[in-house]
Amino acid sequence: MTRKLLLFILLLACTLRAAAAPASFTATVDGEQKAVQLNTSEIQGVAYMSLPALSRQFGGNYRVTPSRIQVDLAGASASVGINDTRVDSARGAFALRYPIVLQGNDVMIAVADVPSFFSQGLHIALQGGSGAPATTVPDTRVEVQDLSVAEPDDKDVLSQLPPVEAAPQPSTVAPQPMTSEPAPAPPEPVINRGPVRTVIIDPGHGGNDTGANGRAGGLEKTIALAVALRVRDQLRQMGLNAVLTHEDDRDVSIRERTNFANQQQGHLLISIHAGASYAPQARGPEVFYPCAEGSNVPRAYVERGRQFAEAVAQALSDQTRQPLRGAYAVPLKLMRDAAMPGFLIEAGCLSTAEDEALLMSEQYQAQVAAAVAAGLAKAGVGGAVQ
């Protein structure tokens, strides 16, 4: 072994120092005393451990996307972004000392932050822990694509999917030019509880923001636009005025999308996505509606969004025959300043080969669109859908 190679190996070992001492925690969850011990990894001088594994061993559930992790335990929920320290929970927002990071396909939390995450975010008091934090917060950012709001890398636009022709009938509401000016605040004193006539459909991502990418070449932005066009056609057949925030592949900011929806005086906002997950076996559609805690979304809109989301989620299960991952309340940036209720659909997981093949097929895209129409009809929107 050469001297240079030996020095390189020693330097690499000192830099990574992947294996650290295990950390132990105990807590009372739903009246049951539980003890957990997990291995830790040292990342730039800070002891980290797996947040999904920790949550699971305490009897909780978790959902992971490329941008966030949400933990549900004992009737409480807390979510935090990858590379972020801000935690959102029903009690409000608070900050961790160290960012949540990725290690391989695992989501890691600093051992020093575990007690505060569980006590402040999930109302669970933990005892124990080990691994003293470093005196300074290291830069442990990992480049991860965000499903809802991305800082994208420039990528070539792929064209694996057949084009979907736009329907010839025009919108009954004249489109207004998009603007980046601040969106008007939702009307708190007077909430629109009338019938849904105008539906704004927002295809997720677009332009340089490709969204999630599948291994076989599926692009979230392409799939979202194809499904959104089909949803528009289905809703127009129900006699609704269905309008897209954009009908072509281009960059559109979150603020521009929300402004457009408000300018069109929409009664409902639907965001179409095709997501991804770090859970290797994750499959099936998922529906999200905005949560009231920590946002300025009126509770009337949250409740109406929940009703729509649950109806569409059930229709997705019936129409596609794919495993349904549920309907959940989460912070949705698109809905924060929208003057209408809304929900977001993840039509499947591009990170799973089976789902990617489905999402790229015209048949599945048509099933998703039909499910949206059927779910809205069940919730009392428009006419009956066969």
Secondary structure, DSSP 8 states (H G I E B T S, - for coil): --HHHHHHHHHHHHHH--EEEEEEEEEEETTEEEEEEEEEEEETTEEEEEHHHHHHHTT-EEEE-SSEEEEEETTEEEEEETT--EEEETTEEEE-SS--EEETTEEEEEGGGHHHIIIIIHS--EEE------SS----------SSS-----------S------SS--SS-------S------SSS---S---EEEEEE--BTTB--SB-TTS-BHHHHHHHHHHHHHHHHHHTT-EEEES-SSS----HHHHHHHHHHTT-SEEEEEEEE--SSTT--S-EEEEE-STTS---HHHHHHHHHHHHHHHHHHHHHH-S----EEEE--GGGTT-SS-EEEEEEEETTSHHHHHHHTSHHHHHHHHHHHHHHHHHTT-SS---
